[in-house]
Amino acid sequence: MVPVIDAKALARRTPQAMADLRRGVCDIGFLVLENTAISADLVNSTLSMYRAFFLQSATVKALVDMAHTGSTRGWGAARAEQVNPDANPDLKEVFDCGAQLSKDDPLRLAHPEVYGENVWPENPAGFQSAVETYFAKACVVSDGVLSGVADVIGAGSDAFAGKFNPPMAMLRGNYYPTRPDWAGADDFGIAPHTDYGCLTLLATDGSPGLEVQTRDGKWVGVQAAPGRFVINFGEMLESWSEGRVRATPHRVIGSGAERLSMPLFYNPSYETNVAPRGAAPVSAGEYLSRRYRETYVHLQKTA
């Protein structure tokens, strides 16, 4: 169902890669990318850092709890996020970081919810360096995919040039614990939702769990071993592309096994207009900030 695309073939714009990209972008809203500049070893070592962080005590993790920052940087405990208002808050834990602007940058001062200061745990040792290294490489891969997306929707490969400087990019570590016995129909690792922004580049530990909703309403599992990436697209890009790019609902119910994943949410700069042609302007930052306030429980309380 979900096309698998070779990143090097995509860079060369081979007919098969572009046909598969078009199907993934316009029809399904999901694809799998392989043979990128990010090695399986780098994915595994970064996931290991996240695993070591999440397996620490709640007391230790609370030292970087984003509920105390007023932004979206740091640790989020289980039930700290509610992506679907018709479901209970999600059972997963998260650790979020993003593009770091200078302390006196006007964007950071005006919009701390999307350009806030990263907070880093003391342990495990090397956590910040490992995560920042992966973050930088993931942004480069995302840029390359977006160039291809612009081509397949007929916008031209440079359509997004300059629109992601600085990006509202956020890297997340997700920890899905084993599904508790008491969990009911409204409890999910992450409830059914569409992503908010432009492009999501997801690395996982290879464990099953992610499910994508097809156009006929069925839920189909999607997996990618470390070194392969699941890519999907968000509401912002669907609007910006006038519906040519599809934002597809997805979920993780949870199971008897733990699961780790690392999505990079790659979004344009704050002032980028992401409204379709002819509509009233909507800045990417305003849209993302509103969706954050609807989702993060600590921001819901201050909204």
C-alpha positions as CSV (number, residue, x, y, z in Angstrom):
1,M,0.0,0.0,0.0
2,V,2.6,2.6,1.1
3,P,5.3,3.1,-1.6
4,V,9.0,2.6,-0.7
5,I,11.3,5.2,-2.3
6,D,15.0,5.3,-2.7
7,A,16.3,8.7,-1.6
8,K,19.1,8.7,-4.2
9,A,16.7,7.8,-6.9
10,L,14.5,10.6,-5.7
11,A,17.4,13.1,-5.9
12,R,18.0,12.0,-9.5
13,R,14.2,12.4,-10.2
14,T,14.0,9.0,-11.8
15,P,10.5,8.3,-13.3
16,Q,9.8,5.4,-10.9
17,A,10.8,7.5,-7.8
18,M,8.6,10.4,-8.9
19,A,5.6,8.2,-9.7
20,D,5.9,6.6,-6.3
21,L,6.3,10.0,-4.6
22,R,3.2,11.3,-6.4
23,R,1.2,8.3,-5.1
24,G,2.6,8.7,-1.6
25,V,2.0,12.5,-1.5
26,C,-1.3,12.9,-3.4
27,D,-3.1,9.6,-2.9
28,I,-2.0,8.0,0.3
29,G,-0.4,10.7,2.4
30,F,2.3,8.3,3.5
31,L,5.5,6.8,2.1
32,V,8.7,5.0,3.2
33,L,12.1,6.5,2.4
34,E,15.3,4.4,2.3
35,N,18.9,4.9,1.4
36,T,19.2,8.4,2.9
37,A,22.2,10.1,4.4
38,I,21.1,8.9,7.9
39,S,22.5,5.5,8.7
40,A,20.7,2.8,10.7
41,D,23.5,3.0,13.2
42,L,22.8,6.7,13.9
43,V,19.1,6.0,14.2
44,N,19.8,3.1,16.7
45,S,22.3,5.1,18.8
46,T,19.9,8.1,19.0
47,L,17.0,5.9,19.9
48,S,19.2,4.3,22.6
49,M,19.7,7.8,24.1
50,Y,16.0,8.4,24.2
51,R,15.4,4.9,25.7
52,A,18.0,5.6,28.5
53,F,16.3,8.9,29.3
54,F,12.7,7.5,29.4
55,L,13.7,4.6,31.6
56,Q,14.8,7.0,34.4
57,S,12.5,7.7,37.3
58,A,9.7,10.2,36.9
59,T,11.4,12.4,39.6
60,V,14.5,12.7,37.4
61,K,12.5,13.4,34.2
62,A,10.4,16.0,36.0
63,L,13.5,18.2,36.1
64,V,13.0,18.9,32.4
65,D,9.2,18.8,32.4
66,M,7.8,21.0,29.7
67,A,4.7,21.7,31.9
68,H,7.0,24.1,33.8
69,T,8.4,25.9,30.7
70,G,5.2,27.3,29.1
71,S,6.5,26.1,25.8
72,T,6.9,22.8,23.9
73,R,10.5,21.8,24.9
74,G,11.4,19.1,27.3
75,W,9.7,16.0,28.7
76,G,6.0,15.4,28.5
77,A,4.7,12.7,30.9
78,A,2.0,10.2,30.0
79,R,-1.3,12.0,29.4
80,A,0.5,15.3,28.8
81,E,-0.9,15.5,25.3
82,Q,-4.4,15.1,23.8
83,V,-4.2,15.0,20.0
84,N,-7.9,14.0,19.7
85,P,-10.6,15.8,21.7
86,D,-12.8,12.7,21.4
87,A,-10.3,10.4,23.1
88,N,-8.5,10.5,26.4
89,P,-5.0,12.1,26.7
90,D,-2.4,9.9,25.1
91,L,-0.5,7.2,27.1
92,K,2.9,7.9,25.5
93,E,5.7,10.0,27.0
94,V,7.6,12.4,24.8
95,F,10.8,14.5,24.8
96,D,10.7,17.5,22.5
97,C,13.4,19.8,21.2
98,G,13.6,22.2,18.3
99,A,15.4,24.8,16.3
100,Q,17.3,26.9,18.8
101,L,17.4,30.7,18.1
102,S,19.6,33.2,19.9
103,K,18.2,34.5,23.2
104,D,17.6,38.0,21.8
105,D,16.0,36.8,18.5
106,P,12.7,38.6,18.0
107,L,11.0,35.4,16.9
108,R,12.0,33.6,20.0
109,L,11.0,36.5,22.3
110,A,7.6,36.9,20.6
111,H,6.7,33.2,20.0
112,P,8.2,31.0,22.8
113,E,5.6,28.3,22.2
114,V,7.3,27.4,18.9
115,Y,10.8,28.9,19.3
116,G,11.4,28.3,23.0
117,E,14.6,27.4,24.6
118,N,15.6,23.8,24.5
119,V,16.0,22.1,27.9
120,W,18.3,19.1,28.3
121,P,18.6,16.4,30.9
122,E,22.0,15.8,32.7
123,N,21.6,12.1,32.0
124,P,22.2,10.1,30.0
125,A,25.6,11.5,29.3
126,G,25.9,12.8,25.7
127,F,22.1,13.0,25.2
128,Q,22.1,16.6,23.9
129,S,25.0,16.1,21.5
130,A,23.4,12.9,20.1
131,V,20.0,14.4,19.6
132,E,21.3,17.7,18.1
133,T,23.4,15.7,15.6
134,Y,20.4,13.6,14.5
135,F,18.1,16.7,14.4
136,A,20.5,18.5,11.9
137,K,20.7,15.5,9.6
138,A,17.0,14.9,9.7
139,C,16.3,18.5,8.6
140,V,18.5,18.1,5.6
141,V,16.7,14.9,4.5
142,S,13.4,16.6,5.0
143,D,14.5,19.5,2.8
144,G,15.4,17.1,0.0
145,V,12.0,15.4,0.2
146,L,10.1,18.7,0.1
147,S,11.9,19.6,-3.0
148,G,10.6,16.5,-4.6
149,V,7.1,17.1,-3.3
150,A,7.1,20.6,-4.8
151,D,8.0,19.0,-8.2
152,V,5.2,16.3,-8.1
153,I,2.5,18.8,-7.2
154,G,3.6,21.1,-10.1
155,A,4.9,23.9,-7.9
156,G,8.6,23.7,-9.0
157,S,11.4,22.3,-6.9
158,D,12.3,25.7,-5.5
159,A,8.8,26.5,-4.4
160,F,9.6,26.1,-0.7
161,A,13.0,27.8,-1.0
162,G,13.5,30.4,1.8
163,K,10.2,29.4,3.5
164,F,12.0,27.3,6.2
165,N,14.5,29.9,7.5
166,P,14.4,29.5,10.4
167,P,12.2,26.4,10.5
168,M,9.7,25.6,13.2
169,A,11.2,22.2,13.3
170,M,10.6,20.0,16.3
171,L,12.3,16.6,17.0
172,R,10.4,14.3,19.3
173,G,11.3,11.1,21.1
174,N,8.2,9.0,21.7
175,Y,8.1,6.3,24.3
176,Y,5.0,4.0,24.1
177,P,4.8,1.9,27.2
178,T,3.0,-1.5,27.2
179,R,-0.7,-1.0,27.0
180,P,-2.2,-1.1,30.5
181,D,-4.8,-3.7,31.3
182,W,-7.3,-1.0,32.3
183,A,-7.1,0.8,28.9
184,G,-10.4,1.2,27.2
185,A,-11.7,2.1,23.8
186,D,-10.8,5.8,24.2
187,D,-7.2,5.1,25.4
188,F,-4.4,5.2,22.8
189,G,-0.7,5.4,22.7
190,I,-1.5,8.3,20.4
191,A,-5.1,8.7,19.3
192,P,-6.3,9.1,15.7
193,H,-5.2,12.4,14.3
194,T,-3.6,14.2,11.4
195,D,-0.3,16.0,11.9
196,Y,-0.4,19.7,12.1
197,G,2.4,21.0,10.0
198,C,4.1,20.2,6.7
199,L,6.3,17.0,6.7
200,T,6.9,14.4,9.3
201,L,10.1,12.3,9.1
202,L,9.6,9.3,11.4
203,A,12.3,6.8,12.5
204,T,11.3,3.9,14.7
205,D,12.9,0.9,16.5
206,G,11.1,-1.3,14.0
207,S,8.3,-2.4,16.3
208,P,4.8,-2.5,14.9
209,G,2.1,-0.1,16.2
210,L,1.7,2.7,13.7
211,E,-1.6,2.4,11.8
212,V,-2.7,4.6,8.8
213,Q,-6.4,5.1,7.9
214,T,-7.2,4.3,4.2
215,R,-9.7,6.3,2.2
216,D,-12.3,3.6,2.9
217,G,-11.8,3.9,6.7
218,K,-9.7,0.8,7.3
219,W,-6.6,0.9,9.5
220,V,-3.4,-0.6,8.0
221,G,-0.1,-1.1,9.8
222,V,3.0,0.7,8.5
223,Q,6.5,-0.4,9.7
224,A,10.0,0.7,8.9
225,A,13.2,-0.8,10.3
226,P,15.9,1.6,11.6
227,G,17.5,3.2,8.6
228,R,14.2,3.5,6.8
229,F,11.8,6.4,7.4
230,V,8.1,6.7,7.4
231,I,7.1,10.1,5.9
232,N,3.7,11.7,6.1
233,F,2.2,15.1,5.6
234,G,0.2,17.5,7.7
235,E,-2.7,19.9,7.7
236,M,-0.6,22.9,6.9
237,L,0.9,21.5,3.7
238,E,-2.5,20.2,2.7
239,S,-3.8,23.7,2.9
240,W,-0.7,25.3,1.4
241,S,-0.8,23.0,-1.6
242,E,-4.6,23.6,-2.1
243,G,-5.3,20.0,-1.3
244,R,-2.8,18.4,-3.7
245,V,-0.9,17.0,-0.7
246,R,-2.9,14.7,1.5
247,A,-2.9,14.8,5.4
248,T,-3.9,11.3,6.4
249,P,-5.2,10.2,9.9
250,H,-3.0,7.8,11.8
251,R,-2.8,6.3,15.3
252,V,-1.0,4.0,17.7
253,I,-3.1,1.8,20.0
254,G,-0.4,0.2,21.9
255,S,0.3,-3.4,22.7
256,G,2.1,-5.8,25.1
257,A,5.5,-4.5,23.9
258,E,7.2,-1.1,24.4
259,R,7.9,1.0,21.4
260,L,10.2,4.0,20.6
261,S,10.0,6.4,17.7
262,M,11.5,9.7,16.6
263,P,9.4,12.0,14.5
264,L,10.9,15.2,13.1
265,F,8.0,17.7,12.5
266,Y,9.4,19.9,9.8
267,N,7.5,23.2,9.4
268,P,8.2,26.6,7.7
269,S,9.2,29.8,9.4
270,Y,6.6,31.6,11.5
271,E,5.5,34.3,9.1
272,T,5.1,32.0,6.0
273,N,1.6,32.2,4.6
274,V,0.2,28.7,4.4
275,A,-3.3,29.6,3.2
276,P,-4.5,28.4,-0.2
277,R,-4.5,31.0,-3.0
278,G,-7.4,33.4,-2.7
279,A,-8.0,32.8,1.0
280,A,-7.2,35.2,3.9
281,P,-3.5,34.8,4.9
282,V,-2.7,32.4,7.7
283,S,0.8,32.4,9.1
284,A,2.4,29.0,9.7
285,G,3.2,30.1,13.3
286,E,-0.3,31.2,14.1
287,Y,-1.7,27.9,12.9
288,L,0.9,25.8,14.7
289,S,0.5,27.8,17.9
290,R,-3.2,27.3,17.9
291,R,-2.9,23.6,17.4
292,Y,-0.3,23.3,20.1
293,R,-2.7,25.1,22.6
294,E,-5.4,22.6,21.7
295,T,-3.1,19.6,22.2
296,Y,-0.6,20.1,25.0
297,V,-2.5,19.8,28.3
298,H,-0.2,22.3,30.0
299,L,-1.0,24.9,27.3
300,Q,-4.7,24.1,27.4
301,K,-4.7,25.2,31.0
302,T,-3.1,28.5,30.1
303,A,-5.0,29.3,26.9
